[in-house]
C-alpha cells in the first residue's frame, strides 16, 4: 500500500505540473499528458480504496 501512495504522490505532482502548463501557456501537449495521468490517478485511487477497505477488516 505504501508503494501505491508513493505512486499517487508522483502522479499528482505530474498532473499539477502539466495542468499548469496547459492553463498558463496553452501547451496542448501538456494538456494531453495531464488528461492521461488523470486516468492513471483514477485507477490508483480505486485500488487504494479497495486495499484500504481490506486493511480495516
C-alpha distance matrix in Angstrom:
0.0 3.8 5.4 5.0 6.4 8.7 9.9 10.7 12.6 14.5 15.3 16.6 18.7 20.0 20.9 22.6 24.6 25.8 26.5 28.6 30.5 31.4 32.5 34.3 36.0 35.9 34.0 33.5 31.3 28.9 28.9 28.1 25.1 23.9 24.3 22.5 19.4 19.6 19.1 16.0 14.6 15.8 14.0 10.6 11.3 12.4 9.3 7.3 10.4 10.4 7.2 8.3 11.7 11.0 9.6 12.9 15.1
3.8 0.0 3.8 5.4 5.2 6.3 8.7 9.9 10.7 12.6 14.3 15.4 16.9 18.6 20.0 21.3 23.0 24.6 25.6 27.3 29.1 30.5 31.6 33.0 34.7 34.9 33.0 33.0 30.7 28.0 28.4 28.0 24.7 23.5 24.5 22.8 19.4 19.9 20.1 16.8 15.2 17.1 15.9 12.2 12.9 14.9 12.2 9.9 13.1 13.9 10.8 11.2 14.8 14.5 12.5 15.4 18.1
5.4 3.8 0.0 3.8 5.5 5.1 6.1 8.6 9.9 10.6 12.2 14.2 15.5 16.5 18.2 20.0 21.3 22.6 24.0 25.8 27.2 28.6 30.1 31.5 32.8 32.9 30.7 30.5 28.0 25.6 26.2 25.4 22.0 21.3 22.3 20.2 16.9 18.1 18.0 14.5 13.6 15.8 14.3 10.7 12.6 14.5 11.7 10.3 14.0 14.5 11.9 13.2 16.7 16.2 15.0 18.2 20.5
5.0 5.4 3.8 0.0 3.8 5.4 5.1 6.2 8.7 9.9 10.4 12.2 14.3 15.2 16.2 18.2 20.0 21.0 21.9 24.1 25.7 26.6 28.0 29.8 31.3 31.1 29.0 28.6 26.3 23.9 24.0 23.2 20.2 19.1 19.6 17.7 14.5 15.1 14.9 11.6 10.3 12.2 10.7 7.1 8.8 10.8 8.3 7.0 10.8 11.6 9.7 11.0 14.4 14.5 13.9 16.8 19.1
6.4 5.2 5.5 3.8 0.0 3.8 5.4 5.0 6.3 8.7 9.8 10.5 12.5 14.3 15.1 16.5 18.5 20.0 20.7 22.5 24.5 25.7 26.6 28.2 30.0 30.2 28.4 28.4 26.4 23.6 23.7 23.5 20.4 18.8 19.8 18.5 15.0 15.1 15.8 12.9 10.6 12.8 12.4 8.6 9.1 11.9 10.3 7.8 11.1 13.0 11.1 11.1 14.8 15.6 14.4 16.7 19.6
8.7 6.3 5.1 5.4 3.8 0.0 3.8 5.4 5.1 6.3 8.6 9.9 10.8 12.5 14.2 15.5 16.9 18.6 19.9 21.4 23.0 24.6 25.8 27.1 28.6 29.0 27.0 27.2 25.0 22.1 22.9 22.7 19.3 18.1 19.7 18.2 14.5 15.6 16.6 13.3 11.7 14.6 14.2 10.6 11.9 14.9 13.2 11.3 14.8 16.4 14.5 14.8 18.5 19.0 17.7 20.2 23.1
9.9 8.7 6.1 5.1 5.4 3.8 0.0 3.8 5.4 5.1 6.1 8.5 9.9 10.5 12.1 14.2 15.4 16.5 17.9 19.9 21.2 22.4 24.0 25.6 26.8 26.8 24.6 24.5 22.0 19.5 20.1 19.5 16.1 15.2 16.5 14.7 11.2 12.6 13.2 9.8 8.8 11.9 11.3 8.1 10.2 13.1 11.6 10.7 14.3 15.7 14.4 15.4 18.8 19.3 18.7 21.4 24.0
10.7 9.9 8.6 6.2 5.0 5.4 3.8 0.0 3.8 5.4 5.0 6.0 8.5 9.8 10.3 12.1 14.1 15.2 15.9 18.0 19.8 20.8 21.9 23.7 25.4 25.3 23.5 23.4 21.5 18.6 18.7 18.6 15.5 13.8 14.9 13.8 10.1 10.4 11.7 8.9 6.5 9.6 10.0 6.8 7.8 11.2 10.7 9.3 12.4 14.6 13.9 14.2 17.5 18.7 18.3 20.4 23.2
12.6 10.7 9.9 8.7 6.3 5.1 5.4 3.8 0.0 3.8 5.5 5.2 6.3 8.7 9.9 10.7 12.5 14.4 15.3 16.6 18.6 20.2 21.1 22.3 24.1 24.6 22.9 23.4 21.6 18.4 19.0 19.4 16.2 14.3 16.3 15.6 11.8 12.4 14.4 11.9 9.5 12.8 13.7 10.7 11.1 14.8 14.3 12.4 15.3 17.8 16.8 16.6 20.0 21.4 20.4 22.3 25.4
14.5 12.6 10.6 9.9 8.7 6.3 5.1 5.4 3.8 0.0 3.8 5.5 5.2 6.2 8.6 10.0 10.7 12.4 14.1 15.5 16.8 18.5 20.1 21.1 22.4 22.9 20.7 21.2 19.0 16.0 17.1 17.2 13.7 12.6 14.9 13.8 10.1 11.8 13.8 11.0 9.7 13.5 14.1 11.5 12.9 16.3 15.7 14.6 17.8 19.9 18.9 19.3 22.7 23.8 23.0 25.3 28.2
15.3 14.3 12.2 10.4 9.8 8.6 6.1 5.0 5.5 3.8 0.0 3.8 5.4 5.0 6.0 8.6 9.9 10.6 11.9 14.0 15.4 16.4 18.0 19.7 20.9 20.8 18.8 18.7 16.7 13.8 14.3 14.2 10.9 9.5 11.4 10.3 6.5 8.0 10.1 7.7 6.4 10.2 11.3 9.4 10.9 14.2 14.2 13.7 16.5 18.6 18.4 19.0 22.0 23.3 23.1 25.3 28.0
16.6 15.4 14.2 12.2 10.5 9.9 8.5 6.0 5.2 5.5 3.8 0.0 3.8 5.5 5.0 6.1 8.6 10.0 10.3 12.0 14.2 15.3 16.2 17.8 19.6 19.8 18.4 18.7 17.3 14.0 14.1 14.9 12.1 9.6 11.7 11.8 8.2 8.3 11.3 9.9 7.4 10.7 12.7 10.9 11.1 14.7 15.4 14.3 16.5 19.3 19.3 19.1 22.1 24.0 23.6 25.2 28.2
18.7 16.9 15.5 14.3 12.5 10.8 9.9 8.5 6.3 5.2 5.4 3.8 0.0 3.8 5.4 5.2 6.2 8.7 9.9 10.7 12.4 14.4 15.4 16.3 18.0 18.7 17.1 18.2 16.6 13.1 14.1 15.3 12.2 10.2 13.3 13.4 10.0 11.0 14.1 12.6 10.8 14.3 16.1 14.2 14.8 18.4 18.8 17.5 20.0 22.7 22.3 22.2 25.4 27.0 26.3 28.1 31.2
20.0 18.6 16.5 15.2 14.3 12.5 10.5 9.8 8.7 6.2 5.0 5.5 3.8 0.0 3.8 5.5 5.2 6.2 8.4 10.0 10.8 12.4 14.3 15.4 16.4 16.7 14.5 15.2 13.2 9.9 11.3 12.0 8.6 7.5 10.7 10.4 7.5 9.5 12.4 11.1 10.4 13.9 15.4 14.2 15.5 18.7 19.1 18.6 21.2 23.5 23.4 23.8 26.9 28.3 28.0 30.0 32.8
20.9 20.0 18.2 16.2 15.1 14.2 12.1 10.3 9.9 8.6 6.0 5.0 5.4 3.8 0.0 3.8 5.5 5.3 5.8 8.3 9.8 10.5 12.0 13.9 15.2 15.0 13.4 13.7 12.4 9.1 9.1 10.3 7.7 5.0 8.0 8.8 6.2 6.8 10.3 10.1 8.9 11.9 14.2 13.6 14.2 17.3 18.5 18.1 20.1 22.7 23.1 23.3 26.1 27.9 27.9 29.6 32.4
22.6 21.3 20.0 18.2 16.5 15.5 14.2 12.1 10.7 10.0 8.6 6.1 5.2 5.5 3.8 0.0 3.8 5.6 5.2 6.0 8.5 10.0 10.5 11.7 13.8 14.4 13.4 14.6 14.0 10.2 10.5 12.7 10.6 7.7 10.9 12.4 10.0 10.0 13.7 13.6 11.9 14.6 17.3 16.3 16.4 19.7 21.0 20.1 21.9 24.9 25.2 24.8 27.6 29.7 29.4 30.8 33.8
24.6 23.0 21.3 20.0 18.5 16.9 15.4 14.1 12.5 10.7 9.9 8.6 6.2 5.2 5.5 3.8 0.0 3.8 5.6 5.3 6.3 8.9 10.2 10.5 11.8 12.9 11.4 13.1 12.1 8.4 10.0 12.2 9.8 8.2 11.9 13.0 11.0 12.1 15.6 15.3 14.3 17.3 19.6 18.7 19.3 22.6 23.5 22.8 25.0 27.7 27.8 27.7 30.7 32.5 32.1 33.8 36.8
25.8 24.6 22.6 21.0 20.0 18.6 16.5 15.2 14.4 12.4 10.6 10.0 8.7 6.2 5.3 5.6 3.8 0.0 3.8 5.4 5.0 6.3 8.7 9.9 10.5 10.5 8.5 9.6 8.5 4.8 6.3 8.5 6.5 5.3 9.0 10.3 9.3 10.6 13.8 14.1 13.8 16.5 18.7 18.5 19.4 22.3 23.4 23.3 25.4 27.8 28.3 28.6 31.3 33.1 33.2 34.9 37.6
26.5 25.6 24.0 21.9 20.7 19.9 17.9 15.9 15.3 14.1 11.9 10.3 9.9 8.4 5.8 5.2 5.6 3.8 0.0 3.8 5.4 5.2 6.2 8.5 10.0 9.6 9.0 9.8 10.1 6.6 5.9 9.0 8.3 5.6 8.4 11.0 10.2 10.0 13.5 14.6 13.7 15.8 18.6 18.7 18.9 21.7 23.4 23.2 24.7 27.5 28.3 28.3 30.7 32.9 33.1 34.4 37.2
28.6 27.3 25.8 24.1 22.5 21.4 19.9 18.0 16.6 15.5 14.0 12.0 10.7 10.0 8.3 6.0 5.3 5.4 3.8 0.0 3.8 5.4 5.1 5.8 8.0 9.1 9.1 11.2 11.9 8.4 8.7 12.1 11.4 9.2 12.2 14.6 13.6 13.6 17.2 18.0 16.8 19.0 21.9 21.6 21.6 24.7 26.3 25.7 27.3 30.2 30.8 30.5 33.1 35.4 35.2 36.5 39.5
30.5 29.1 27.2 25.7 24.5 23.0 21.2 19.8 18.6 16.8 15.4 14.2 12.4 10.8 9.8 8.5 6.3 5.0 5.4 3.8 0.0 3.8 5.6 5.3 5.6 6.8 5.9 8.7 9.2 6.1 7.6 10.9 10.4 9.4 12.5 14.6 14.1 14.9 18.2 18.9 18.5 20.9 23.4 23.3 23.8 26.8 28.2 27.9 29.7 32.4 33.0 33.0 35.7 37.7 37.6 39.1 42.0
31.4 30.5 28.6 26.6 25.7 24.6 22.4 20.8 20.2 18.5 16.4 15.3 14.4 12.4 10.5 10.0 8.9 6.3 5.2 5.4 3.8 0.0 3.8 5.7 5.7 4.5 4.5 6.1 7.8 5.6 5.2 8.9 9.7 8.6 10.7 13.4 13.8 14.0 17.0 18.5 18.3 20.0 22.7 23.2 23.6 26.2 28.0 28.0 29.6 32.2 33.1 33.3 35.6 37.8 38.1 39.5 42.2
32.5 31.6 30.1 28.0 26.6 25.8 24.0 21.9 21.1 20.1 18.0 16.2 15.4 14.3 12.0 10.5 10.2 8.7 6.2 5.1 5.6 3.8 0.0 3.8 5.9 5.6 7.6 9.3 11.6 9.3 8.2 12.0 12.9 10.9 12.8 15.9 16.0 15.5 18.7 20.4 19.6 21.1 24.2 24.6 24.4 27.1 29.2 28.9 30.0 32.9 34.0 33.7 36.0 38.4 38.6 39.7 42.5
34.3 33.0 31.5 29.8 28.2 27.1 25.6 23.7 22.3 21.1 19.7 17.8 16.3 15.4 13.9 11.7 10.5 9.9 8.5 5.8 5.3 5.7 3.8 0.0 3.8 6.0 8.0 11.0 13.0 10.7 10.9 14.6 15.0 13.5 15.9 18.7 18.5 18.4 21.8 23.0 22.2 24.1 27.1 27.1 27.1 30.0 31.8 31.3 32.7 35.6 36.4 36.1 38.5 40.9 40.8 41.9 44.9
36.0 34.7 32.8 31.3 30.0 28.6 26.8 25.4 24.1 22.4 20.9 19.6 18.0 16.4 15.2 13.8 11.8 10.5 10.0 8.0 5.6 5.7 5.9 3.8 0.0 3.8 5.5 8.9 11.0 9.7 10.5 13.8 14.5 14.0 16.3 18.8 19.1 19.5 22.6 23.9 23.6 25.6 28.2 28.5 28.9 31.6 33.3 33.1 34.7 37.5 38.3 38.2 40.7 42.9 42.9 44.3 47.2
35.9 34.9 32.9 31.1 30.2 29.0 26.8 25.3 24.6 22.9 20.8 19.8 18.7 16.7 15.0 14.4 12.9 10.5 9.6 9.1 6.8 4.5 5.6 6.0 3.8 0.0 3.8 6.0 9.0 8.5 8.3 11.3 13.0 12.6 14.3 16.9 17.8 18.1 20.8 22.5 22.6 24.1 26.8 27.5 28.0 30.4 32.3 32.5 33.9 36.4 37.5 37.7 40.0 42.2 42.5 43.9 46.6
34.0 33.0 30.7 29.0 28.4 27.0 24.6 23.5 22.9 20.7 18.8 18.4 17.1 14.5 13.4 13.4 11.4 8.5 9.0 9.1 5.9 4.5 7.6 8.0 5.5 3.8 0.0 3.8 5.6 5.4 6.5 9.0 10.2 10.8 12.7 14.6 15.7 16.7 19.2 20.5 21.0 22.9 25.1 25.8 26.7 29.1 30.6 31.0 32.8 35.1 36.0 36.5 38.9 40.8 41.1 42.8 45.4
33.5 33.0 30.5 28.6 28.4 27.2 24.5 23.4 23.4 21.2 18.7 18.7 18.2 15.2 13.7 14.6 13.1 9.6 9.8 11.2 8.7 6.1 9.3 11.0 8.9 6.0 3.8 0.0 3.8 5.4 5.0 6.4 8.8 9.8 10.7 12.6 14.5 15.3 17.2 19.0 19.9 21.4 23.5 24.6 25.7 27.7 29.3 30.1 31.7 33.8 35.0 35.7 37.9 39.7 40.4 42.1 44.5
31.3 30.7 28.0 26.3 26.4 25.0 22.0 21.5 21.6 19.0 16.7 17.3 16.6 13.2 12.4 14.0 12.1 8.5 10.1 11.9 9.2 7.8 11.6 13.0 11.0 9.0 5.6 3.8 0.0 3.8 5.3 5.1 6.3 8.6 10.0 10.7 12.5 14.2 15.9 17.0 18.4 20.2 21.8 22.8 24.3 26.4 27.6 28.5 30.5 32.3 33.2 34.2 36.6 38.1 38.7 40.7 43.0
28.9 28.0 25.6 23.9 23.6 22.1 19.5 18.6 18.4 16.0 13.8 14.0 13.1 9.9 9.1 10.2 8.4 4.8 6.6 8.4 6.1 5.6 9.3 10.7 9.7 8.5 5.4 5.4 3.8 0.0 3.8 5.4 5.0 6.1 8.6 9.8 10.5 12.1 14.5 15.4 16.1 18.3 20.2 20.7 22.0 24.4 25.6 26.1 28.1 30.3 31.0 31.7 34.2 35.9 36.3 38.1 40.6
28.9 28.4 26.2 24.0 23.7 22.9 20.1 18.7 19.0 17.1 14.3 14.1 14.1 11.3 9.1 10.5 10.0 6.3 5.9 8.7 7.6 5.2 8.2 10.9 10.5 8.3 6.5 5.0 5.3 3.8 0.0 3.8 5.4 5.0 6.2 8.6 10.0 10.4 12.8 14.5 15.1 16.6 18.9 19.9 20.8 22.9 24.6 25.2 26.8 29.0 30.2 30.8 33.0 34.9 35.5 37.1 39.5
28.1 28.0 25.4 23.2 23.5 22.7 19.5 18.6 19.4 17.2 14.2 14.9 15.3 12.0 10.3 12.7 12.2 8.5 9.0 12.1 10.9 8.9 12.0 14.6 13.8 11.3 9.0 6.4 5.1 5.4 3.8 0.0 3.8 5.4 5.2 6.2 8.8 9.9 11.1 12.9 14.4 15.7 17.4 18.8 20.2 21.9 23.4 24.5 26.2 27.9 29.2 30.2 32.3 33.9 34.9 36.7 38.8
25.1 24.7 22.0 20.2 20.4 19.3 16.1 15.5 16.2 13.7 10.9 12.1 12.2 8.6 7.7 10.6 9.8 6.5 8.3 11.4 10.4 9.7 12.9 15.0 14.5 13.0 10.2 8.8 6.3 5.0 5.4 3.8 0.0 3.8 5.5 5.1 6.2 8.5 10.1 10.8 12.2 14.3 15.7 16.5 18.2 20.3 21.3 22.2 24.3 26.1 26.9 28.0 30.4 31.8 32.5 34.5 36.8
23.9 23.5 21.3 19.1 18.8 18.1 15.2 13.8 14.3 12.6 9.5 9.6 10.2 7.5 5.0 7.7 8.2 5.3 5.6 9.2 9.4 8.6 10.9 13.5 14.0 12.6 10.8 9.8 8.6 6.1 5.0 5.4 3.8 0.0 3.8 5.4 5.3 6.1 8.8 9.9 10.3 12.3 14.5 15.1 16.1 18.4 19.9 20.4 22.2 24.4 25.3 26.0 28.3 30.1 30.7 32.4 34.8
24.3 24.5 22.3 19.6 19.8 19.7 16.5 14.9 16.3 14.9 11.4 11.7 13.3 10.7 8.0 10.9 11.9 9.0 8.4 12.2 12.5 10.7 12.8 15.9 16.3 14.3 12.7 10.7 10.0 8.6 6.2 5.2 5.5 3.8 0.0 3.8 5.6 5.0 6.6 9.0 9.9 10.7 12.9 14.5 15.4 17.1 18.9 19.9 21.3 23.2 24.7 25.6 27.5 29.3 30.3 31.9 34.1
22.5 22.8 20.2 17.7 18.5 18.2 14.7 13.8 15.6 13.8 10.3 11.8 13.4 10.4 8.8 12.4 13.0 10.3 11.0 14.6 14.6 13.4 15.9 18.7 18.8 16.9 14.6 12.6 10.7 9.8 8.6 6.2 5.1 5.4 3.8 0.0 3.8 5.4 5.5 6.8 8.9 10.2 11.3 12.8 14.6 16.1 17.3 18.7 20.5 22.0 23.2 24.6 26.6 27.9 29.0 31.0 33.0
19.4 19.4 16.9 14.5 15.0 14.5 11.2 10.1 11.8 10.1 6.5 8.2 10.0 7.5 6.2 10.0 11.0 9.3 10.2 13.6 14.1 13.8 16.0 18.5 19.1 17.8 15.7 14.5 12.5 10.5 10.0 8.8 6.2 5.3 5.6 3.8 0.0 3.8 5.3 4.9 6.1 8.6 9.9 10.4 12.1 14.3 15.2 16.1 18.2 19.9 20.8 21.9 24.2 25.6 26.3 28.3 30.6
19.6 19.9 18.1 15.1 15.1 15.6 12.6 10.4 12.4 11.8 8.0 8.3 11.0 9.5 6.8 10.0 12.1 10.6 10.0 13.6 14.9 14.0 15.5 18.4 19.5 18.1 16.7 15.3 14.2 12.1 10.4 9.9 8.5 6.1 5.0 5.4 3.8 0.0 3.8 5.4 5.0 6.2 8.8 9.8 10.4 12.5 14.3 15.0 16.4 18.5 19.9 20.6 22.6 24.5 25.3 26.9 29.2
19.1 20.1 18.0 14.9 15.8 16.6 13.2 11.7 14.4 13.8 10.1 11.3 14.1 12.4 10.3 13.7 15.6 13.8 13.5 17.2 18.2 17.0 18.7 21.8 22.6 20.8 19.2 17.2 15.9 14.5 12.8 11.1 10.1 8.8 6.6 5.5 5.3 3.8 0.0 3.8 5.4 5.0 6.4 8.7 9.9 10.9 12.6 14.3 15.5 17.0 18.7 19.9 21.6 23.1 24.5 26.3 28.1
16.0 16.8 14.5 11.6 12.9 13.3 9.8 8.9 11.9 11.0 7.7 9.9 12.6 11.1 10.1 13.6 15.3 14.1 14.6 18.0 18.9 18.5 20.4 23.0 23.9 22.5 20.5 19.0 17.0 15.4 14.5 12.9 10.8 9.9 9.0 6.8 4.9 5.4 3.8 0.0 3.8 5.4 5.2 6.2 8.6 10.0 10.7 12.2 14.3 15.5 16.5 18.1 20.2 21.3 22.4 24.5 26.4
14.6 15.2 13.6 10.3 10.6 11.7 8.8 6.5 9.5 9.7 6.4 7.4 10.8 10.4 8.9 11.9 14.3 13.8 13.7 16.8 18.5 18.3 19.6 22.2 23.6 22.6 21.0 19.9 18.4 16.1 15.1 14.4 12.2 10.3 9.9 8.9 6.1 5.0 5.4 3.8 0.0 3.8 5.5 5.0 6.0 8.6 9.8 10.2 12.1 14.2 15.1 15.9 18.2 19.8 20.5 22.4 24.6
15.8 17.1 15.8 12.2 12.8 14.6 11.9 9.6 12.8 13.5 10.2 10.7 14.3 13.9 11.9 14.6 17.3 16.5 15.8 19.0 20.9 20.0 21.1 24.1 25.6 24.1 22.9 21.4 20.2 18.3 16.6 15.7 14.3 12.3 10.7 10.2 8.6 6.2 5.0 5.4 3.8 0.0 3.8 5.5 5.2 6.3 8.7 9.9 10.7 12.6 14.4 15.2 16.8 18.7 20.0 21.5 23.4
14.0 15.9 14.3 10.7 12.4 14.2 11.3 10.0 13.7 14.1 11.3 12.7 16.1 15.4 14.2 17.3 19.6 18.7 18.6 21.9 23.4 22.7 24.2 27.1 28.2 26.8 25.1 23.5 21.8 20.2 18.9 17.4 15.7 14.5 12.9 11.3 9.9 8.8 6.4 5.2 5.5 3.8 0.0 3.8 5.5 5.2 6.3 8.7 10.0 10.8 12.5 14.2 15.7 16.9 18.5 20.4 22.0
10.6 12.2 10.7 7.1 8.6 10.6 8.1 6.8 10.7 11.5 9.4 10.9 14.2 14.2 13.6 16.3 18.7 18.5 18.7 21.6 23.3 23.2 24.6 27.1 28.5 27.5 25.8 24.6 22.8 20.7 19.9 18.8 16.5 15.1 14.5 12.8 10.4 9.8 8.7 6.2 5.0 5.5 3.8 0.0 3.8 5.4 5.0 6.1 8.6 9.8 10.4 11.9 14.2 15.3 16.2 18.4 20.3
11.3 12.9 12.6 8.8 9.1 11.9 10.2 7.8 11.1 12.9 10.9 11.1 14.8 15.5 14.2 16.4 19.3 19.4 18.9 21.6 23.8 23.6 24.4 27.1 28.9 28.0 26.7 25.7 24.3 22.0 20.8 20.2 18.2 16.1 15.4 14.6 12.1 10.4 9.9 8.6 6.0 5.2 5.5 3.8 0.0 3.8 5.3 4.9 6.1 8.6 9.8 10.2 12.2 14.2 15.1 16.6 18.8
12.4 14.9 14.5 10.8 11.9 14.9 13.1 11.2 14.8 16.3 14.2 14.7 18.4 18.7 17.3 19.7 22.6 22.3 21.7 24.7 26.8 26.2 27.1 30.0 31.6 30.4 29.1 27.7 26.4 24.4 22.9 21.9 20.3 18.4 17.1 16.1 14.3 12.5 10.9 10.0 8.6 6.3 5.2 5.4 3.8 0.0 3.8 5.4 5.1 6.3 8.7 9.8 10.8 12.5 14.3 15.8 17.3
9.3 12.2 11.7 8.3 10.3 13.2 11.6 10.7 14.3 15.7 14.2 15.4 18.8 19.1 18.5 21.0 23.5 23.4 23.4 26.3 28.2 28.0 29.2 31.8 33.3 32.3 30.6 29.3 27.6 25.6 24.6 23.4 21.3 19.9 18.9 17.3 15.2 14.3 12.6 10.7 9.8 8.7 6.3 5.0 5.3 3.8 0.0 3.8 5.4 5.1 6.2 8.4 10.0 10.7 12.3 14.5 15.9
7.3 9.9 10.3 7.0 7.8 11.3 10.7 9.3 12.4 14.6 13.7 14.3 17.5 18.6 18.1 20.1 22.8 23.3 23.2 25.7 27.9 28.0 28.9 31.3 33.1 32.5 31.0 30.1 28.5 26.1 25.2 24.5 22.2 20.4 19.9 18.7 16.1 15.0 14.3 12.2 10.2 9.9 8.7 6.1 4.9 5.4 3.8 0.0 3.8 5.4 5.2 5.9 8.5 9.8 10.4 12.4 14.6
10.4 13.1 14.0 10.8 11.1 14.8 14.3 12.4 15.3 17.8 16.5 16.5 20.0 21.2 20.1 21.9 25.0 25.4 24.7 27.3 29.7 29.6 30.0 32.7 34.7 33.9 32.8 31.7 30.5 28.1 26.8 26.2 24.3 22.2 21.3 20.5 18.2 16.4 15.5 14.3 12.1 10.7 10.0 8.6 6.1 5.1 5.4 3.8 0.0 3.8 5.5 5.1 6.2 8.6 9.9 10.9 12.8
10.4 13.9 14.5 11.6 13.0 16.4 15.7 14.6 17.8 19.9 18.6 19.3 22.7 23.5 22.7 24.9 27.7 27.8 27.5 30.2 32.4 32.2 32.9 35.6 37.5 36.4 35.1 33.8 32.3 30.3 29.0 27.9 26.1 24.4 23.2 22.0 19.9 18.5 17.0 15.5 14.2 12.6 10.8 9.8 8.6 6.3 5.1 5.4 3.8 0.0 3.8 5.5 5.3 6.3 8.7 10.3 11.3
7.2 10.8 11.9 9.7 11.1 14.5 14.4 13.9 16.8 18.9 18.4 19.3 22.3 23.4 23.1 25.2 27.8 28.3 28.3 30.8 33.0 33.1 34.0 36.4 38.3 37.5 36.0 35.0 33.2 31.0 30.2 29.2 26.9 25.3 24.7 23.2 20.8 19.9 18.7 16.5 15.1 14.4 12.5 10.4 9.8 8.7 6.2 5.2 5.5 3.8 0.0 3.8 5.5 5.0 6.1 8.8 10.2
8.3 11.2 13.2 11.0 11.1 14.8 15.4 14.2 16.6 19.3 19.0 19.1 22.2 23.8 23.3 24.8 27.7 28.6 28.3 30.5 33.0 33.3 33.7 36.1 38.2 37.7 36.5 35.7 34.2 31.7 30.8 30.2 28.0 26.0 25.6 24.6 21.9 20.6 19.9 18.1 15.9 15.2 14.2 11.9 10.2 9.8 8.4 5.9 5.1 5.5 3.8 0.0 3.8 5.4 5.1 6.5 9.1
11.7 14.8 16.7 14.4 14.8 18.5 18.8 17.5 20.0 22.7 22.0 22.1 25.4 26.9 26.1 27.6 30.7 31.3 30.7 33.1 35.7 35.6 36.0 38.5 40.7 40.0 38.9 37.9 36.6 34.2 33.0 32.3 30.4 28.3 27.5 26.6 24.2 22.6 21.6 20.2 18.2 16.8 15.7 14.2 12.2 10.8 10.0 8.5 6.2 5.3 5.5 3.8 0.0 3.8 5.4 5.3 6.7
11.0 14.5 16.2 14.5 15.6 19.0 19.3 18.7 21.4 23.8 23.3 24.0 27.0 28.3 27.9 29.7 32.5 33.1 32.9 35.4 37.7 37.8 38.4 40.9 42.9 42.2 40.8 39.7 38.1 35.9 34.9 33.9 31.8 30.1 29.3 27.9 25.6 24.5 23.1 21.3 19.8 18.7 16.9 15.3 14.2 12.5 10.7 9.8 8.6 6.3 5.0 5.4 3.8 0.0 3.8 5.5 5.4
9.6 12.5 15.0 13.9 14.4 17.7 18.7 18.3 20.4 23.0 23.1 23.6 26.3 28.0 27.9 29.4 32.1 33.2 33.1 35.2 37.6 38.1 38.6 40.8 42.9 42.5 41.1 40.4 38.7 36.3 35.5 34.9 32.5 30.7 30.3 29.0 26.3 25.3 24.5 22.4 20.5 20.0 18.5 16.2 15.1 14.3 12.3 10.4 9.9 8.7 6.1 5.1 5.4 3.8 0.0 3.8 5.6
12.9 15.4 18.2 16.8 16.7 20.2 21.4 20.4 22.3 25.3 25.3 25.2 28.1 30.0 29.6 30.8 33.8 34.9 34.4 36.5 39.1 39.5 39.7 41.9 44.3 43.9 42.8 42.1 40.7 38.1 37.1 36.7 34.5 32.4 31.9 31.0 28.3 26.9 26.3 24.5 22.4 21.5 20.4 18.4 16.6 15.8 14.5 12.4 10.9 10.3 8.8 6.5 5.3 5.5 3.8 0.0 3.8
15.1 18.1 20.5 19.1 19.6 23.1 24.0 23.2 25.4 28.2 28.0 28.2 31.2 32.8 32.4 33.8 36.8 37.6 37.2 39.5 42.0 42.2 42.5 44.9 47.2 46.6 45.4 44.5 43.0 40.6 39.5 38.8 36.8 34.8 34.1 33.0 30.6 29.2 28.1 26.4 24.6 23.4 22.0 20.3 18.8 17.3 15.9 14.6 12.8 11.3 10.2 9.1 6.7 5.4 5.6 3.8 0.0
